[in-house]
Amino acid sequence: MTETMTYPLRLPRSLKRAVERQSKEDRASINQFVATAVAEKLLLCKRRSFLLTAKHARSSGPLTSSWETARWKAAAYGR
């Protein structure tokens, strides 16, 4: 079983009410709803970081610059 920890979370009233409504609609506890939302946000952050790292690797690597040069030459010569 996964170890859990408690964390007192302070939310603005309007946000807490929205979480209560949405979790009720989803038939989930508030805790489950918030834990899922946090997990989804972390996944998005991780994915964004991965994509930025991959983009940087493509733009600064020697293979990419050779590829871009070849692509530019092909476009310049109408190929």
C-alpha positions in Angstrom: 0.0 0.0 0.0 1.2 3.5 -0.8 2.3 5.6 2.2 0.2 8.7 2.6 0.8 12.0 4.4 -1.6 14.7 5.5 -1.3 18.2 4.3 -3.5 21.0 5.5 -4.6 22.8 2.3 -6.0 26.3 2.3 -8.2 27.2 -0.6 -10.3 30.2 -1.3 -13.9 29.5 -0.5 -15.0 29.8 -4.2 -12.4 27.2 -5.2 -13.3 24.9 -2.4 -17.0 25.1 -3.4 -16.0 24.3 -7.0 -13.9 21.3 -5.9 -16.8 20.1 -3.8 -19.3 20.4 -6.7 -16.9 18.7 -9.2 -15.9 15.9 -6.9 -19.5 15.2 -6.1 -20.3 15.2 -9.8 -17.3 12.8 -10.4 -18.5 10.6 -7.5 -15.1 11.0 -5.8 -14.0 12.3 -2.4 -12.6 15.7 -2.2 -9.2 14.1 -1.3 -9.3 11.8 -4.3 -10.2 14.7 -6.6 -7.4 17.0 -5.3 -4.9 14.1 -5.3 -5.8 13.4 -8.9 -5.6 17.0 -9.9 -2.2 17.4 -8.4 -1.0 14.2 -10.1 -2.3 15.4 -13.5 -0.5 18.8 -13.0 2.8 17.1 -12.1 2.4 14.9 -15.2 1.9 17.9 -17.4 4.9 19.6 -15.9 7.1 16.5 -16.4 5.9 16.2 -20.0 6.6 19.9 -20.7 10.0 19.6 -19.2 10.7 16.5 -21.4 9.5 18.3 -24.5 11.6 21.4 -23.8 14.6 19.2 -23.2 14.0 17.2 -26.4 13.5 20.5 -28.4 16.8 21.9 -27.0 18.6 18.7 -27.8 17.3 18.8 -31.4 18.2 22.4 -31.9 21.7 22.2 -30.5 22.9 18.8 -31.6 25.3 18.2 -34.5 22.8 15.9 -36.3 20.1 18.5 -36.2 22.3 21.3 -37.5 23.4 19.0 -40.4 19.8 18.0 -41.0 18.7 21.6 -41.1 21.6 22.5 -43.4 20.6 19.7 -45.8 17.0 20.8 -45.6 17.9 24.4 -46.3 20.1 23.4 -49.3 17.3 21.2 -50.7 14.8 24.0 -50.4 17.3 26.5 -52.0 17.8 24.2 -55.0 14.2 23.4 -55.4 14.3 19.8 -54.3 
